């Protein structure tokens, strides 16, 4: 095993309250994103740069979070992942699975659709410009994206593709065992064959199941150095790009800096150029990331990368424009 390859062993749980209730980093990431969005939009509202009044901001952010991000994200997962992969029959047999958000999670593109629909309703009801609402949310979205991608890394999910031989960027993600049955069988066999290992686990108070699972092995990587070493040795050819960290920087830090310093005169142009910038930030990340369930490769490429690759030249130009600041004072600059 290459000693420089990091075996992911971070625990997604901050505090286990009961057997079924826990405080998790992923939930905290959502909370931090909503809090950050509230304060940023309030800052814009106080300076008359956002159409939602300061005294209504808490209600607006709460409804965006509930109806847009949470409900839209969950329905997005069900419609784009659950039903295409398992069919309508399984969903109709257990429709309450929509409420069990811990089973499968949520889809970011579903959340974006939900936010778009709710803000359209809000704009119609309060007679404000829909694009102006979206423009402010486009400014705060990178905050939530940053926290979300960091939580993805802590969870060990949405990892990248296998790195080339000799690359120093690779990390080993034990969660891959649940996606690769053959690899899991080899790892489990090695654990069973290691003399005295399971007996030591039993004596230390760790329950050993009659039938080993990938989830059990992943948990043991976090608290048992011997199993972590076995997993690292058996998966040394499966080191992958930590694409979650790349996306946290590109979609979070870099994109936030760009959208907050941009010299762009109108809301529509800001939204279009932010898309161009996002193509620059994210297109390469999707080329390195493993597609999620329901996203098969298209000629070896994640299909989500295709619409982001065409405008990359425009994204580079936008980045240069934004870094120039507001030399002529014609645009709107937030920082």
N, C-alpha and C positions, 0 to 999 in steps of 0.2 A: 504493500500500500504506500502511495506517495504521502509522506508525512505532512506535506504542505497543503493537501486538499482538506478543506473544512467539511466535516460531516454535520449537517444541520441538526441541532439538538435543542432548539429553543422551544419553550413551552407556551402554547397559545393561551393557556389559562393563567390569569393573574391571581385569582382567589377562588378556590372551590368551596362554595357555600354549602351545598348539599350534593347528593349523588347526581341529581339532574339539573341543578342550578349552579352557574359559575359566572364569575366576571372574567370576560375574555378581552384580549387585546383588540380583536376585530370590532367588538361593540364599543370599546373606548375610542377607537379610531373614528367611528361614525359620530360619536359624541363630540370629539375634538373638532371634526370637520364642521358640524353644525354650529358650535360655539364660535369658531373662527369666522365662519360665514356671517353670523349675526353681527359680530363686532365690525367686520369690514363693511358690510352693507350699511350699518348704522353710521359709520364714519363717512361714507359717501352721502348718506341722506342728510346729515347735519350740514354738509357743504353744498346742498341742493344739486347733487350729481346723481341722485336716484329718485324715481318717482314715488316710492313708498315713504310716507311720513314716519318720522322717528317713533311716534307713539303707537304706530301700528306694525312696527318692524318685528316685534317678538311673535305676534300672531302670524305674520306673513312667513317668517322662517319656519315656524312650527308646522304650518300647513304644507309648505314646500317639502319639508322633511317627511311628513306622514303620507300625504297623497302623492307626492312626486317621487321622492327617493325610495321610501320603504315599500309602499303599495306598488308603485310602478316597477321597482326593481324586482320584487317577488313575482309579480305577474309576468314580468319579462323572462324570468328564469323558467316559469311553468310553460309559457308559450313557446319560447325559443329553444329550451333544452329538454325539459321533462317530457312534454307531449311528443316532440319529434323523435326522442330516443326510446320512449316506452309506450307510446300510443295513447289514444283517448280512453281506451278501456280501463287502463290502470288508474287514470285520473278520475274517471266517473265512478270507479269502485271505491275511491277514497278521496273525495274532493276536499276534505279538511286538511290534506297535506299542504295546501296553500298556506295555512297558518303556521306550519312547522318550519319556520325559516331556517332552523339549524340543519335541516335536511336538504342539502343542495345549495342553500344560500340565495343570493340575489344576482341579477344581471345588471351591469352598469348601463348598458344601452336601453334596457327597460326603464331604469331610473331616469335617464335623459328624456325618454318619451313621456314619462309621467310628469316630470318637471315642466316640459313644454306644454302639455295639456292643461296642467293646473294654472300656470302663468297666463295662458291664453284666456282661461275663464276669469282670472283675477283682473286682467287688463280690460276685458269686456265689461265686467261688473263695475269697476271703479273708473272707467273711461280714461285709462292711461295707455301709453304706447307699449304694445307687447314686446317689440324689439328692444325698447329701453329696459324692460324688466330682464330680458334675457342677457342683455349686455352686462348688467351688473353681476348676474349670476355667473357669466363667463369669467369675470374677474376673480370671483371667490372660489370657483370650481377647482382650480389647481391646489387649493389648501386641502380640500377633501380628498383629491386624488393622491396627494402626497401621503396623508395618513393612511388611506386605504391600501396603497401599494406597500407601505412599510408593514402594515398588518398582514398582507399577503405573504411577505417574506417571513415574518414571525411564524405564521401558520405553516410555512413550508409548501405553499401551493402556488400554482401559476408560474412554475419554474421554466427556465429556458431550455433550449436544445442542448444536446451533447456538445461539449467544446472539442475543438481539434486536439489531436495528441500533442502534448507539450505545452498546452496553454495554461497560464497561471490564473485564469479567471474562473475556473470551474469550482463548483461546490457539489456535494453529494446530498440529495434530498431523499430521505427514507420514505417519504410519502409516495414515491414512485413505485414502491413495492405493491401498493394496492392497484396499480394500473398495469403491472407486468407480472402475470401469474407465474411464468416460468422463472423469472428472477426471484420472486418470493419463495418458490419451492427450493431453489438452490440455497438461499439464505437460511431458510427454516431448517433445511437438512444439516447445514453446517452448525447451527445452534444446537440441534439435537445431538450431533456427533461430538460436540466438545465435551470432554470428560468432566463430570461433576458440576457443570455450569448450572443446569436447571435445579440440581439439589441445593446449590448455594443460594439461588434465588428464593427457593422455598424456605430455607432456614432464615433468610433475611426478611421474611414477611411479604414477599412479592408473590402473588397468586399466579400459578402457572396453569393456563387453561388446558383441557384435554386435547383441544384442537387449536393449534397456534394460528393466529390471524395476522394480517399485515398491520392492522392498527395496534395490536399488542406489541409487535416488534418495534414499531415507531415510538411507542411510549417507553419501551425499555432502552431505546437509544438515548433517551434523555436522562435516565437515572442509573444505567448499568454500563460502566466503561467497557467491560468485556464484549457486550453485544454491540456497542458502538464501534469497537474495533473490528468485529466480524463484518458488520454491515459496510464499514468503510473499505475493508479489504475485498469483499465480494462485489462491491459496486464501484470499484476504482475506474472501470471503463465507462461508467455512467455519470461522470462529473458533468454538471450542466451550468449554463450561464445563469447567474442570479438576476434574471430579467426584471424581477420585482424592484430591485434597487435601481436599475437603469431607468425604469419607468417612473419611480419616485422622484428621481432627479430631473428627468426630461419633462414629464407631465406635471410635476409639482413645482420644484424650485425654478427651473429654467423658464417654463411657460408662465409662471406667476410673475417673474421679473420682466418678461417681455410684455405681457398684457397690461402691466401697471406702469410702463414707461413709454408706451407706444404713442407715436405722433400720427394719429388717424382722425380725420375730421368728423366722421359720422358714425352712428351706431351700426348701420348695415355694413359699412366698410370695415369697422373693427371686428365684427363677427366673421366676415369672410376672410380677413387676413389672419384672424386667430386660427381658423381652420388651416390656412396655408402654413402657419407656424407649427401647428400641431402635426402636420404631415412631416415636417422636418424633424420634430422631436420624437415622434412615435413610430414612423414607418420602419426605421431600422430595428427598433425594439421588437416589432411583430415578426420581423424576419428571424429573430433569435428566440422568440418565445414559442413554446409548445401550444398549439391551438387547444382551446377548451373543448369540452364535450359538445357535440353538435356542430363543430367547425372542422371538417376534414380538410386536408391539404388540397390546394388547387395547383397542380403541377409543382409540388414541393414548396409552395408558398402559403402562408396563412392568408385566407381570403380577405381578412380585415386590413391587411397591409396594402392590398391593391389600390383602393381609392385614396390611400395616403401617399402613394408613390408618385402619382402624376404631378401634383402641384409642389413637389419638393423644391424646385428651382424658385418658385414664388415664395415659398417659406424662407429660403435663404435670403432673398431680397428683403422680405418683411423684417427679418431679424436685423439686417444691416440698418434699415430705416429706423427701427425702434431704438437701436443703440445710439442713434444720432441725437435722440432727445427731441426737444422742441425748439430748434434754433430759430424758426420763424414765428413761433407762438400761435400757429394756426390750429393746433390739435388740442386734445384733452389729455392731460397728464395727471395721473393719480398719485404718484410718489415723487 
